Amino acid sequence: MDWIGLLYGFGILQGLVLATVLCLTPSGHPVANRFMAALVIAIGTFLIHSWLIRSGYFLRHPTAWTLLPSLIFSWGPLLFFYVHSMTGHSIHSRQMLHFLPALLLTLITTVSFWQESEDVQRSFLQYFWSPRDDIELITRFQATVPRFWQLWTDWHVQGNLFALHFAGYCLIVLRQIRNHNARLVQHYSSVEEMNLRWLHTLTLACLVFVAVYMLFNRTTVLRAGYFNADALAPSVPFLFLVVLVYIIGIAATFQSNLIRGLAPVAAAAQTRNAPPQTEPAAVATEQVQPSTTTKYARSGLSDEDAEAYKQRLISKMESERYYLDCDLTLPDLAQAVDLTPHQVSQVINERLNQSFFTFVSEYRIELAKQMMANPKTRQMPIVDLAMEVGFKSKSSFYNAFKKFARMTPTQYKKTLPTDST
């Protein structure tokens, strides 16, 4: 076995171990973890397929060639369902139609291929993996192989379709994560523990894989006219897959969200009278979602009432300092000011043009500025200051401070008068 085959073997083994861990380890997100395990297995089967190609297995047993390749069209749907489940959405039976392309392609290619004799199957595979300089092979291929498979080979249909298919799903997943982040900042004042940043990075890594696949595999195949299983360039994307599987394995080891997950936020929300939300993501750029006028078109809240509620909300926040509660949620604040969550959300979004997260963070940052200007508290360590004003971590405090003050806390301290120390 050459070193490329050895790397394939390591990737396959790592995938099996990770899939087993994901399925067997207790988790707050068992459904999501099963989808991730299925994705790892699907990637592993493709590595097995590539390894079998390099070993010459399919030339000896051509009938088995169609059993694995079409599974690559399940990668996108599996990644989609994983994110869909992790962000708190239920899976409906009709959504299984996402797997229809993989199923149809497997059926069509398998039935069509198996109808041919073993000699025709072998001629097809030899032509598929051989240079176009063997006139006898080309003549035999054109004479015996059905037109469907000739076009399938010469136009390199499956690989090109896969690249478009998987890249499209990666873009859909990135939009899912972005929309989830936008929902979070409308309901939570602290989101640093609600982290799906690694998943965003993983999806970007999948897009990088597609780019590597197009650059090294598709470009090489289109230029040469055939797939050279022994060449290094077409195998580079698959070696990248091995790395990707290891990245998932490392994330599974050191990122608790992947295997064990966080405690379901829905349960915590019910305890605190919060709306059901699940596994939140990293802090997105806090912007009020567009079309707030349409969103609250049927609320029945008059301008006079909205202005009165705004004044009540601001007055209560300043006098009672609810923002010091690091776990403050929209329903918590609504209950405290004797309004409904919908009313508070509408007032913050429409009257203040902010998200809930930004609204609360602004109060925390203003208090932090006051404490840094106060001689008694100016020398307080940043991490203690962050906790004191309602943040859960130093990093979230830094991010929020830079957003509002346009500088870091350390830089801000340098702008204060020296006689204040």
N, C-alpha and C positions, 0 to 999 in steps of 0.2 A: 504494500500500500504506500502511495506517495504521500508527501506532506500535506497536500491539499485534501486528499481523502481522509487523512488523519484529523485535520481540523474539522471536516464535516462530521466525523465520528464524535469528536468532543462536543460539537454543537448539538448533535442528536442526543447524546447522553445528558448534557446539561438541560435540554428541553424536557426530557422525560422526568428528571429529578424535580425540576421546577413545577411541572404540571402536577406531579404527585403531591408536592408540598401545598400547592394552591388548593387542590381538591380535599386534602385531608386535614389541613390546619383549621381549627375553629376560627370563624371570622364573622364580623358584623355584616359582611357583604358576600354571603356564600354564592348567590346567583352571579354576581359580577365576577367573582374569582373563577367560577366555572367557565365563563366566557373567555377570560384571560388564559386559563389552562387550555381551552380548546384552540385558542390562537397560537399558543406556544406549540401545541401538538401539530397543528396545521403547518407551521413553519418547519417543525422537525420532519414531517413527512416529505416536504419539498427537499430538504437536505438529504433525506434518504434516497429520494428519486435521483438527485444529482449524483450522489455517491454510486448508485446502481448504474447510472449512465457511464461514469468513469471506469467502472469495473467491467463493462461489457456485458452485464447481465441481460439487458433487454435485447441484444442481438441474439442471445441464446434462447430467450423466452420473450419474443416480441408481443405476445398477447397481453402481458402484464403492463405494457407501457402506458396504456390509457387510464389506469386505475388511480394514479396520484396527481398528475399535472393540473387537472381542473380544480383541485382543492385550493389553489392560490386565489381563486375567486371568492373564497370564503374569508380571506384575511380581512378585507374591508368591513364586511358585515359583523364579524366577530369583534373587531375593534370598536365599531359603532355601538354594538349592544353592551360592551363592557362599560363604555362611557355613559351610555343611556341608563344603565342600571346604577352606576356609581353616583350619578347626579340625581337619583331619587325617582326616576321614571319606571313605571311598571312595563313589562314586556307583554304585548298582545299577540295573539296567534296570527293575526293578519300580517304582522311585521316579519314573520318568517319568510315572506315573499322576497326579502332581501337576499335569501340564499338561492332564489330561483335561477339566476344566471349560472351559478356553480353547478346546480343539479342538472339543468338542461344541457349545459356544455358537456358534463360527464356522460350523460345518457346518449347524446348525439354522437360524440366521438367514440364512445365505447361500442355502441351498437354498430355504427358504421365500420369501425376498425375490425371488430370481431367477425363481421360477415365475410371478410376477405380471408384467403388462405394464408397459412403461415409464411409461405414464400413471398407473397405480395406484401405482407406486413414487414418482413425482414428487408425487402427491397426498399420499402418506404423509409425505414429507419436508417439503412445504409446511405441512402440518398440524403437524408436529413442531416446526417453527421459527417458527410464526406465532401471533399473539394469537388468543384464542378469541372474536373479535368478528366474524369473517367467516362468516355463516350459510351462504352458498353453499359455502364450502370445507368446513365441518363436515358439511353434508349430503352432499357428494360423498365425503368421507372415510368416513362411516358407511355409505354405500351401496356403495362399491367396495372398500374396504380390508378384508381378512380380519379376523375377530374376534381372532385371535392378535396381530396387529400393533396393533389398537386397544387391547387390554389392555396390550401392551408399552409403548405410548406413554403412555396415561393413568395407568398405575401407576408409570411411570418405573423400570421393572424393572432395566435394565442398570446404571445409575449407582448405585442403592442396593445392588445385589448386589456391585458392584465395591468400594464403600467397606467393606462387611463383610468381603469376601474379603481385600483387601489389609491391612486393619487386623489381621485374624486372623493373617496370615503375619508381620507385623511383631512381634506379641507372641510368636509361636513363635521368631522369630530372636533376640529379646531373651533368651528362655529358653535358647536354644542358647549364646549368649555367656556367660550366667551360669553354666551348667553347665560350660562349658569353663574358665572362671576357677576354679571350684571344683576341677577336676581338676588344674590347674596348681599350685596351692598345696600339693597333696599330693606333688609330685615335684620342685619347684624351689625353691631358696633365694633366687634373684634372678629377677624377672620383668619388670623395667622395660624391657628390650629386647624383650620379647614383647608387643607392644602392639597391641591391636585396639580401643582406645578410640575411635578415629575411626569405626570401623564401628558401634559402639554409638550414637555421635552421629548418624551417617547414618540409622540405623534410627529413632531418635527424630524426626529431620527428616521421615522418611516418614510417621510418625504425625501430625506437625504438618500435613503436606500433606493427609492424610485429614480432619483437623479443619477445615482451611481449605476443602476441597472440600465438606464437609457444610454449613459455615456460609454460604459464598458461592454455591456452585453449586446444591446440592440444595435449600437453603432458598428460593432465588430461583425455581427451577424449580417447586417445589411450590406456592409462593405465586402465581406468575403462571399456572401451568398449562401452560407451554410453555418451550422452551429458546430464549432470545433470543441468537443468536450475535453480534449487534452490541453488546450491552450489556456494560458493564465488569465487573459483579459476577460473572456466570458464568465470565468469563475469568480472574479473579484466581487460582484454583487452578492454572490452566495456566501463568500467569506465574510462580507459585511453582515450578512444575516447571522452568522455564527457570533459575531461581536454583539449584534443586537440582542440575541438570546442571552448572552452573558450579561449585558446591561440590565435586562429584565431580572436576571437571577440576582445581581447585586442589589437592585432596587428591592427585590423580595426579601433580601437578607437585612438591609439597613433601613428600609422605608417601611415602617409599620403599617402605613395606609394600604400597601399593596396586599399583604397577606391577612393581617388581623383587622385592619381598618380601624377607624375611630368609632366611638360609641355613636349609634345612629342619632343624628341631630333631631330627627323627628320625635324620638322619645324625650330628649331633653326639652324640646320645644313644647311638648304637651305638659311637661312638669312646670314650665315657666309660662304657660299660656301662649306659647309661640306657635306660629304656623308651621306645619310639617315641612321640614327641609332635611335633606340628607347630605351626605359627604360633600361639603363645600370645597371650593378651590381657592387658589391664591388671590390676593387682592388685585382686582382689575383696576383699570383707570376709572376713577369714580366720576361717572357722568350719569345724569338723569337720562333714563331711556327716552328715546324720541316719542313723539305723539302722545304726550301726557294729556293733552286736551281730549283726544279720543279715548284714552284710557279711563278718564274720569267723567266722560260725557254724561253718563247716567247716574252720577252720584247724588244729584239733587242738592248739593252744597252751594248755597248762595255766596256771592262775593262778601256780603256783610258777615256771614257766619265764618267764612274762611279766614277773613282778617281777624275776627275775634279769637278764633282758635289759634291762629298764629301768635297773637300776643300772649294768650294763655300759655302756649307751649314754650315760648321764649322766657316768659316770666318764671315759669316753674323750673326750667332748666337752669336758670341763673340763680334762683333762690335755693332750690333743693339739691342742685349739682348731681343730678342723676347720672351724668356722664362719667362720674368716678367709678361706677359699677362696670368692671371690665367685661362682664357678661350681659350687659344691657342689650335687649332686643326691642324691636318695634312694638310688639304687644306689651312688653313690660312698661315702656314709656307711655303707651296709650292708656293703660290701666291707671298709671300714676297721675295722669292729667285728666282722667275721666272722659276720654274720647275713645272712639273705636280705632283699631289699627288702620282701617281704610281712611278715616278722616285725617289721622296723623300723617299717613303716607301722602295723601293728596296735598296737605298743607306744605309739607317739606318739599315735595316735588314741584308743585305749581307756584307756591308763594315764595319759597326760598331758592328754588331752582337747584336743589341739591339732592343727593341720595341720603338715606338714613345714616350710612357709614360716614359720609363727609360731614353731615350735620353734627354728629356727636364728636368726631375727631377734631373739628374746628374748636370746640369748647376745650377739649383736652390740650390742644396745642397752645391756646391762649393762656391757660392756666400754667403750662410749662414755661412760657415766656415770663410770666409774672414771677414764678419761683426762681428762674435764673437771674432775674433782675433784683431779687430780694437778697440782701447780704446774708441773711440767716440760712438760706437754702441754695445759694448759688453754687456752692462747692459740693453739693450732693452729687454722687455718681450718677451718670446718665441712666444706667439700668434702674436705679432706685427711683429716679425722677420719672422715668417712664411708667413704672408700676404705680407711683403715687398719683399720677394724673389719669390713670385708667387703662393704660396699654398693658398688654400681656407679655411683650418682649421688647428688647432694645431695638431689634431690626424694624419692627412695625412702627415704633416711635420715630426712628430715623426717617423711614419712608414718608410718614405723615408730616413730619416737621419740614422736610424738604419740599413737600407738595405745597404747604401753606406759606412757609417763610422764604422759600426759594434759596435756602442755604441749610447747612447742617447745624445741629445744636452747638457744636464747638465754634463754628464760624459766627453764629449768632452771638455767642458769649463775647466774642472779640469786638462786636459792635457796641456793646454796652459801655456806658461811662465808667471810667476807672474808679471814680469815687463811690460807685455803688457796691464796691467789694469791701 
